[in-house]
Amino acid sequence: MTLNQTLPLIILETIQRALAEDIGSGDVTTESIVPAEAPMRGQIIAKQKGIIAGLDIARAVYLSLDSQVNFQSTVVDGSRVENRQVLALVSGKTRSLLTAERTAMNFLGRMSGIATLTRQFVEAVAGTKAVILDTRKTAPGLRTVDKLAVVRGGGQNHRKGLYDMILIKDNHIDYAGSISEAVRRARAADSGLEIEVEARTLADVREALAMQVERILLDNMTPEQMTEAVKISSGRAKLEASGNVSLENVRRIAETGVDYISVGALTHSARVFDVSFDYLPYPIPFPLGGGVKGGVEAK
């Protein structure tokens, strides 16, 4: 089997669950219409402009169902594509191609939508030092896929989950009684992880700096407050802006001098990118120029 083994196991398992969810006891429509050994050719096309992401995931969907499917990408993930541009050429048993079609397009459309929106934010802050980050506001069960799409759109990942960074938020602070006490308790646990503290006011920023935390999240602050927080910090901690970030205000936020801007909308509000799989009747040959046999491999 030639399934792309460089994809993380969690993504391969997600693909298997998605296929099982869709196929269930069988694709009754396709199996009733198409002979078992009938061959088919098709092409995946973009139906809008934007950034493409997830071709290797789409490939893995087809190969998870049928290892004999041939999938040839004609563009590279992270590329800007035009409306009606051919993204990949696919051939194999008709039943396999039709049964896997929706699951493959769902992954490709979702990931490309996230990548397209991410690129818009990245381009909006170009020339500043601000880095665009995602959040944990991902679709349940699709976090790894969603965060991979952000990276392919040019953004960076914040923490993957609750396990790889200590982020002391408002409810933690209120429960502990203060930022200082919350930080002391977190350090006493001796996890060795980076500590970030949410600051709701400039007084919170000063308290977090006094505790020598590595990062401070500026929660729903105005640009003026962020500018002052940058002055107060003077490089002693990395500053992250968060809350109500949009394409309309992200440039102004970046110009305050913050290091990071986290944008939940990247994964919870991205519009699905329009892609489709179209049947190509024989004997129309594939336009193989520029194709990448086997698809784009994830790193």
N, C-alpha and C positions, 0 to 999 in steps of 0.2 A: 504493500500500500504506500502511496506517495503523499499521504496527508502531511501538511506542513507541521513538522514536529517542533518548529521554533516558536509556535504560539504557546502561551502559558496554558497549563492544564486546566485552569479555571475557565478559560475561554472555550476550550474544546468541550468541557462539560456543559457550559452554557449553550453551546451549539446543539449538543445532543438533547438537552432538555427542550430547546425550542423546536427541534424537529419532531420530537415525541409529542409535544403539545399540539402540533399542527396535523401530523399524520394519524395519530391515534391507532386505530385498528387497520388503517389503510386508506389510500387515496382512491376512493370509490369511483370518482368521475374519470380520472385518467386510466385506471385499470379497466374500466368498462369500454373505453373508446380506443385505446392505443394497444397494439400488439406488443408482447413482452420484449421482443428483440428489435423493434423499430428504431432506426437511428434518427437523430435530429441535430440541427445546427441552429444556433441563435446568437444574438448579440445583446449586451447590456449597454444601454445608452443613457446619457444624462438628458433630463428634460428641463433643465434650467442652468444658469451659470452658477459657479461656486467652487468650493474646494472639495475634492473627492477624498474619502477615507473609508477604509474597510474592505478593500478589494481582496485582501488575503483572508478576511473573515468569510466573505462570500464564497471564495474558492473552497475554504474548509467546509462550508455547509454542503456544497455539491459532493466533495470527496468523502465526507462523512457518510453520505447516503450511498455513494457509488464510487469506488476507487478508480474506475475506468474513465470517468469524466475527464475531458481535456479542457482546461481553463487557461486562457491566454489574456493577460492584462495588456492593454494598449496605452495606459497611462500609469504614472507612479503615484502612490498615496501622498497626499499633501499638495498635489498639483491643482492649479486652477484650470477648470474645464468650461467649455461653452455649451450652450443649449444644443441638443442633438448630437453631441460628440459621442463617439463609440468608446466605451470604457473597457470592455472585455469581450472576448469571443469564446463561446462555449459549445462543446460538441459531446455527444455520447448517446446513450439510450434515451429515447423520448420520455419514457416514464420517469427516469431519474431527473431529467432537466425540469419537467413540469412539476413534479412533486416537491422538489427543493426550491423552486422559484420564489415563492412568497417569503420563506424564511430567509433566503439569501438577500432578497431585496429589502426586507425589513431591517436587517443589520446594516446593509450598505446605505440605505436612506437615512437611518437614524445617525450613524456615525458621520456621514457627510454633512448632515444638517448641523451637528455639533461643531465639526471642523470649520464649516463655513462661517458660523457665528463667531467662533473663537478668532478666526483670522481677521474679522472685522474689528474686534476689540484690540487685537495686537497691532493692527495698522493704525488704529485711532490714537495709540500712545507712542507710536514710533518717534524716536528722537529723545524720549525721556528715559530715565533709568527704570521706570516702573515695569514690573513683570506681571503678566496676567495669569491668575491662578483659578483653578476650578474649586469646587466645594464638595461636600458629601451629599449634596442635593441631586442624587442620581436616581435612575429608575431601579427599584429593588431587583436584585439579581443581575443587574447589568453594569455595576460600577466599574469593573475592570475594562469593559468595552467602552463605556462612556469616557472614562479618563484617558484611554488610549486615543480616542478621537480628538480630545482636547490637545494632546501632544502633537498629533498630526496636523492640527490646525495652527500650531505655532505657540500654544500656551504651555503652561507647566502645571504639574499636579501639586495640590496641597496634600495633606495627609490622606492616606488611602482609607483609613478607618479609625476606629477608636484605639487601636493598638500600637500605632507607630509614631505618635507624637502626643505630648500633653498639651491640651488646649483648655485653659481654665476660663470658662465662660461665665456669664452673669449669674446663672443659677448656682454654679459651684461657689462663686464668690459670696453670694447672698447666704448660702447654706453655711459656709465656713465663717462668715462674719466680716471678712475683709480680704482684700487681695493678698496682703502680707501673710495672713494665716493660711489661706488656700495654697500659696506658694510653698510655705514651710511644710505643709502636709504632703504636698506633691514631692518635694525633695526628700522628705523622710522615707518615702516609699522606695527611693534609690533605684529607679528604673533605668537611669542613664539616658533618658530621652530628652530631646529639646523641649523647653517649656515656653509656651506662648500664653499671654494673658490678654483677655478682652478688657479694653478700657472704654468706659462710657463718658468720661469727663477728662479734662486735662489734669485734674487732681489724681485721677486713676493712673494716668501716664506717669506722673511723678512718683507715685507709690510703686508702680511696677519697675521703674528704673532704679529706685532705691533697693529693690529686691534683686537687681541685676539679672533680670530675665533676658532671654535671648531675643524674643520677639514680642511685639505688642500689636494687638488687633484694635484698630480705631473703629469703634462701632457706631455707624450712623452719624459721624461727625460732619460738620460743614467743612468746606474747603478752607475756610479761615482757621478753624480749629485744627485741621490737619497741618496747615502751614506752621502754626504755633507748636504743635506736637513735634514736628521735624526739628524746629529750633531747640526745643527743650531736650529732645533726645540727643541731638548733636552727634549722631552716629553710635551711641552707646547700645542701641538695640535696633533691630530691623523693624520697620513699621509697615503694617498691612492695613489698607483701607478696605472696609467692608460695609455693605448695606445700601440698598437702593442704587446700585451702580447700573448705568445705562450707557448706550452708545452716545447719547446726547451729553452726558456729564463726565464720561471717563477721562477725557483729555484734561479737563480742568482738575480732576482729582490727581492725575499723574503729574501735573505741573506743580503740585504742592511739594513734591520731593519725596513722597513715600516710596518704599522699596517694592511693595507688592500691592496688587489690587485683586481681591477675590470676587468672582462673579458667579453667583449661583445660577443665573440665567443661561450660562453656557450649556448646562446639562438638564435644567428643568424647564426651559422655555424655548429651546432651539426648534425651529420649524423643520420637519422632516424634509430632506432633500429628495426631489422627484427623480426617480430612476425607474427604468422598466426593462424587462427582458422580452425581446422580440424574436419571433420565429423567422429563420432564414431558410427558404426552400432550397433543396438541392437542384441543380449543381452549382449554385452561386458559391464561388470560392471565398474563403476568408481573406480580407486585406491584412496580411500578416506583417506588413512593415511596421516596425517599432514595437511589436508585441513582446511580452515577456513570458515565456513558457513557464507554466506553473504558478504564475501570479507573483505578487509582491510579498516578500517575506518580512514578517515583523522581527524587530531586533529585541 
